[in-house]
Amino acid sequence: MSSQPYLGITGPVNVQETQALCQEFYAAGYSMGSPHIPMLGFLVSHKTLNGQPTANRRYPLVNTLPDLLEAADGQVLTMIHYNSKELETLSFQVAKIFAGIYEPGLCRAIQLNIPWPDISQVGNIKQQHPDMQVVIQLSSKAVEDKTPIKIAQEVKAYGDSISYVLIDPSGGRGIPFDLESSVEIYFELKNNCPDLTIGFAGGFTGENAASRLKDILQQVRKSNFCIDAEGGLRDKITSDYGDDLLNLDKVRGYLRSASLVIK
């Protein structure tokens, strides 16, 4: 059975932001009982997991994750978005992240922001955490020089270890995705992996969410897909990637705009 489609926001870094985002989801009509459930993505990297500093303001201190997840209070799907270059020990790293948060049910979902993580490592993650929902991110690097058919075949090789695929060429940079090429990938994924829930990300804002969702719906003819927003909901401090702050007014606009098309 396919996993529930979600409408996501990635990048809260403290309890106050987490609680505020949960309130905004509720105000826009999204709940764990709605057709599209609300999702909050919490960013973790191999650096932050090991206590190393980062200038990227979107990453919470890893030791605060339990408090942030508790603040969500079951109102949303909580998801760790993880990136690492240490690929041979990926399942060990994931086990380290989820120690203390998986068993209590604070979080049982992870998005792997890693181009084509090793199939055996993803299988190990699922074996160690049977209820984990795993998302494979199809970044621009992951799909580079690959046809939609090839992409779908490589996704299919993960089998039952994954629950979602996110078509995300932007990678949190707020760059709008190309609808035509993303829809081609979507249809090949649906043909090869009918039980996977598929999502789109890249450049969603309060100004364009409704129109972009209408365009997607016109192409795919079904509303059971996910979307996620990150960079388009933030105010830049400098031009450096991640040197920005969450803007709740932009969040509110995004959720209200999306709710005009999907619930």
C-alpha positions as CSV (number, residue, x, y, z in Angstrom):
1,M,0.0,0.0,0.0
2,S,1.3,3.5,-0.9
3,S,2.3,5.9,1.9
4,Q,0.2,8.9,2.6
5,P,1.0,11.9,0.4
6,Y,2.3,14.9,2.3
7,L,2.6,18.7,2.0
8,G,6.0,19.6,3.5
9,I,8.1,22.4,5.0
10,T,11.8,21.8,5.6
11,G,14.1,23.7,7.8
12,P,12.8,24.5,11.4
13,V,15.6,24.9,13.8
14,N,14.0,25.4,17.2
15,V,11.0,24.6,19.3
16,Q,9.3,28.0,18.6
17,E,9.5,27.5,14.8
18,T,8.3,23.9,15.1
19,Q,5.3,24.9,17.1
20,A,4.5,27.9,14.9
21,L,4.6,25.7,11.8
22,C,2.3,23.1,13.3
23,Q,-0.1,25.9,14.1
24,E,0.1,27.2,10.5
25,F,-0.6,23.8,9.1
26,Y,-3.7,23.5,11.3
27,A,-4.9,27.0,10.4
28,A,-4.6,26.0,6.7
29,G,-6.7,22.9,7.2
30,Y,-3.9,20.3,7.2
31,S,-3.8,17.5,9.8
32,M,-2.8,13.9,10.1
33,G,-6.3,13.0,9.0
34,S,-6.4,15.1,5.8
35,P,-5.7,13.6,2.4
36,H,-2.3,15.4,2.3
37,I,-0.8,15.2,5.7
38,P,1.6,17.9,7.0
39,M,5.3,17.1,7.1
40,L,8.1,18.9,8.8
41,G,11.7,18.1,7.7
42,F,14.6,18.6,10.1
43,L,18.0,18.8,8.4
44,V,20.9,16.8,9.7
45,S,24.3,16.3,8.0
46,H,27.3,14.1,8.8
47,K,29.0,17.2,10.2
48,T,26.2,18.3,12.5
49,L,25.6,14.7,13.6
50,N,29.2,14.7,14.8
51,G,29.0,18.1,16.5
52,Q,30.9,20.0,13.9
53,P,29.8,23.6,13.3
54,T,28.0,24.8,10.1
55,A,27.2,28.2,8.8
56,N,24.0,26.9,7.3
57,R,21.2,28.4,9.5
58,R,18.7,25.7,8.4
59,Y,20.4,23.0,10.5
60,P,19.4,22.6,14.2
61,L,21.8,21.5,16.8
62,V,21.5,17.7,16.7
63,N,21.2,17.4,20.5
64,T,18.1,19.6,20.3
65,L,16.3,17.2,17.9
66,P,14.3,15.3,20.6
67,D,12.9,18.6,21.9
68,L,12.0,19.8,18.4
69,L,10.3,16.4,17.6
70,E,8.4,16.5,20.9
71,A,7.2,20.0,20.1
72,A,5.5,18.6,16.9
73,D,3.4,16.6,19.3
74,G,2.2,14.1,16.7
75,Q,0.5,16.9,14.7
76,V,2.7,16.3,11.6
77,L,4.8,13.7,9.9
78,T,8.3,14.4,11.3
79,M,11.1,13.6,9.0
80,I,14.9,13.8,9.2
81,H,16.5,15.0,5.9
82,Y,20.1,13.6,6.0
83,N,23.1,14.2,3.8
84,S,26.5,12.5,4.1
85,K,29.5,11.7,2.0
86,E,30.5,8.7,4.3
87,L,28.4,6.3,2.3
88,E,29.9,3.0,3.5
89,T,28.6,3.5,7.0
90,L,25.3,5.1,6.2
91,S,23.1,2.7,8.1
92,F,25.3,3.2,11.2
93,Q,25.0,7.0,10.9
94,V,21.2,6.7,10.6
95,A,21.1,4.4,13.7
96,K,23.0,7.1,15.6
97,I,20.5,9.8,14.5
98,F,17.5,7.8,15.5
99,A,18.8,6.4,18.8
100,G,16.3,7.8,21.3
101,I,13.8,9.1,18.8
102,Y,12.8,6.1,16.8
103,E,11.6,3.8,19.6
104,P,9.4,6.5,21.3
105,G,7.9,7.3,17.9
106,L,9.1,10.9,17.8
107,C,10.3,10.3,14.2
108,R,10.2,7.3,11.9
109,A,10.9,8.9,8.5
110,I,14.1,9.8,6.8
111,Q,14.9,11.5,3.5
112,L,18.3,10.6,2.1
113,N,19.7,13.6,0.4
114,I,22.4,11.5,-1.2
115,P,22.6,10.6,-4.9
116,W,21.9,6.9,-5.2
117,P,22.7,5.6,-1.7
118,D,24.0,2.1,-1.6
119,I,21.1,-0.4,-1.9
120,S,22.5,-2.6,0.9
121,Q,22.9,0.3,3.2
122,V,19.3,1.4,2.6
123,G,18.2,-2.2,3.2
124,N,20.1,-2.2,6.5
125,I,18.3,0.9,7.6
126,K,15.0,-0.7,6.9
127,Q,16.0,-3.9,8.6
128,Q,17.2,-2.1,11.7
129,H,14.1,0.2,11.7
130,P,11.2,-1.8,10.2
131,D,8.6,1.0,10.5
132,M,10.9,3.6,9.0
133,Q,9.6,5.4,5.9
134,V,12.5,6.1,3.6
135,V,12.5,8.8,1.0
136,I,15.0,8.8,-1.9
137,Q,15.7,12.4,-3.1
138,L,16.3,12.7,-6.9
139,S,18.5,15.7,-6.9
140,S,19.9,17.3,-10.0
141,K,23.1,15.3,-9.5
142,A,21.1,12.1,-9.1
143,V,19.3,12.5,-12.4
144,E,22.1,14.1,-14.4
145,D,22.8,12.2,-17.7
146,K,20.1,9.6,-16.9
147,T,16.9,9.0,-18.9
148,P,13.6,8.8,-17.0
149,I,13.5,5.1,-17.8
150,K,17.0,4.6,-16.3
151,I,16.1,6.6,-13.2
152,A,13.0,4.5,-12.7
153,Q,14.9,1.3,-13.1
154,E,17.5,2.4,-10.5
155,V,14.7,3.4,-8.0
156,K,13.0,0.1,-8.5
157,A,16.2,-1.7,-7.4
158,Y,15.6,-0.4,-3.8
159,G,12.4,-2.5,-3.7
160,D,10.4,-2.4,-0.5
161,S,13.1,-0.5,1.4
162,I,11.7,2.9,0.3
163,S,8.3,4.5,0.6
164,Y,8.7,7.8,-1.2
165,V,10.7,9.4,-4.0
166,L,11.1,13.1,-4.1
167,I,11.9,14.7,-7.5
168,D,13.9,17.6,-6.2
169,P,16.4,19.1,-8.7
170,S,16.6,22.3,-6.6
171,G,17.9,20.7,-3.4
172,G,16.6,23.4,-1.1
173,R,17.9,26.3,-3.3
174,G,14.5,27.6,-4.2
175,I,15.0,27.0,-7.9
176,P,11.8,26.1,-9.8
177,F,11.8,22.6,-11.3
178,D,11.2,22.0,-14.9
179,L,7.7,20.6,-15.1
180,E,8.0,18.6,-18.3
181,S,11.1,16.7,-17.3
182,S,9.9,16.1,-13.8
183,V,6.5,14.7,-15.1
184,E,8.4,12.4,-17.4
185,I,10.3,11.0,-14.4
186,Y,7.0,10.8,-12.5
187,F,5.3,8.6,-15.1
188,E,8.3,6.3,-15.5
189,L,8.4,5.9,-11.7
190,K,4.7,5.1,-11.6
191,N,5.0,2.6,-14.4
192,N,7.9,0.8,-12.7
193,C,7.1,1.4,-9.0
194,P,3.3,1.7,-8.7
195,D,3.3,1.5,-4.9
196,L,5.7,4.3,-4.3
197,T,4.4,7.8,-3.4
198,I,6.1,10.4,-5.5
199,G,6.7,14.1,-4.7
200,F,7.9,17.3,-6.3
201,A,10.1,20.0,-4.8
202,G,11.8,23.1,-6.1
203,G,10.9,26.7,-5.9
204,F,7.5,26.5,-4.2
205,T,6.4,29.8,-2.7
206,G,3.2,31.5,-1.6
207,E,3.0,33.3,-4.9
208,N,3.2,30.2,-7.1
209,A,2.1,27.2,-5.1
210,A,-1.5,27.2,-6.4
211,S,-0.6,27.7,-10.0
212,R,2.2,25.1,-10.0
213,L,0.0,22.6,-8.3
214,K,-2.7,23.2,-10.9
215,D,-0.1,22.6,-13.6
216,I,1.1,19.4,-12.0
217,L,-2.5,18.2,-11.6
218,Q,-3.2,18.9,-15.2
219,Q,-0.3,16.7,-16.2
220,V,-0.5,13.8,-13.8
221,R,-4.3,13.7,-13.4
222,K,-4.1,12.6,-9.8
223,S,-3.6,14.5,-6.6
224,N,-1.9,11.8,-4.6
225,F,1.6,13.3,-4.9
226,C,3.7,15.2,-2.3
227,I,5.3,18.6,-2.4
228,D,7.9,20.1,-0.2
229,A,9.2,23.7,0.2
230,E,12.3,25.1,1.8
231,G,14.3,27.9,0.2
232,G,11.3,29.7,-1.1
233,L,10.0,30.2,2.5
234,R,13.0,32.0,3.8
235,D,14.5,35.5,3.8
236,K,18.1,35.8,2.7
237,I,20.7,37.5,4.9
238,T,23.5,37.1,2.4
239,S,23.8,35.2,-0.9
240,D,25.5,32.3,0.8
241,Y,23.5,29.1,0.7
242,G,21.7,28.6,3.9
243,D,22.4,32.0,5.3
244,D,18.7,32.8,5.6
245,L,15.8,32.7,8.1
246,L,12.3,31.2,8.1
247,N,9.6,33.7,7.3
248,L,6.2,32.7,8.7
249,D,4.4,35.1,6.4
250,K,5.8,33.2,3.5
251,V,4.9,29.9,5.1
252,R,1.3,31.1,5.6
253,G,1.1,32.2,2.0
254,Y,2.5,28.8,0.8
255,L,0.0,26.8,2.8
256,R,-3.0,28.9,2.0
257,S,-2.1,28.9,-1.7
258,A,-1.6,25.1,-1.7
259,S,-4.9,24.6,0.1
260,L,-6.7,26.1,-2.8
261,V,-5.7,23.1,-4.9
262,I,-5.0,20.2,-2.6
263,K,-6.0,19.3,1.0
